[in-house]
Amino acid sequence: MKKSLSVRLNEKSFERLNRVSRKLGISKSHIVEKLLNNYLSDLYDSEVAKRILFDGHDKIIGHNIAKREILPD
């Protein structure tokens, strides 16, 4: 089931959205939905990566050690 959301855009963003929508023949709703899904996915991935990076329980090793552990002799 589709839900409705009202979004306020500045004039420049609104005109860009209109222009892209017209040129591609795609509805503004479809463009905004795709953009939002991509952004949310990237945001989630970024936040997970930050939590992993700053997790104090993980051992941090240098490039040379990692290379030795991963690559065969």
N, C-alpha and C positions, 0 to 999 in steps of 0.2 A: 504494500500500500504506500503510495506516495504521500509525503507530508509537505506542507507549504512553509516557506521561510521568507521573511521580508529582509532585504539587505539594502543599506544605504551606501552609495558609491559617490566618490567625488566626480565632478563633471568629466575630467580627463579619462578616468577608468571607465565610466559609463559609455563615453564615446568610443573608446577602444573596443569595448565589449560589443557594442552595436556594429562597428566596422568589421570586426572579425566574424561575427555572426552572419552578417550579410554576405561577405566575400566567400565564406565556406558553406553557406546554406545550412547552418546548424543553429538550433535554437539557443538563445542566451542561457536558458535554464540548463541545457545539456552541457554547455561550456563551463558554467559555474560549478555544476555537479562534478565534472571531470577534474577541474582545477582543485576543488575542495578535497576530493578523494586522494589525489596525488599529494597535496600538501599535508594532509593528515597522516598519510602513510610515511612520508619523509620525516615529519615531525616525530612520529612514534619511533621510527628507526633511529633518529638522532638522539632522542632521550634515552633509549635503551643503550645505545653506544656510550653515552656519557656516564650512565650508571655503571656500566662494565668498566670503563676507563678509570673511574674514580673509586672503584671498590677496593678498599684497603686490604682485603683478604687475598687478592690475586698477587702472585709473584710476577715481578717485572724483570725481564731479561733483555740483554742487549741483542743487537742484530747478529753478531758473530755467533753467539751461543744458540740463537734460534736457528740460524743457518746450519750449524753443526747437527742440531737435533732433528731437523727436517730432511736435509739432503744426505743421501748415502755417501760413503767415502769414495 
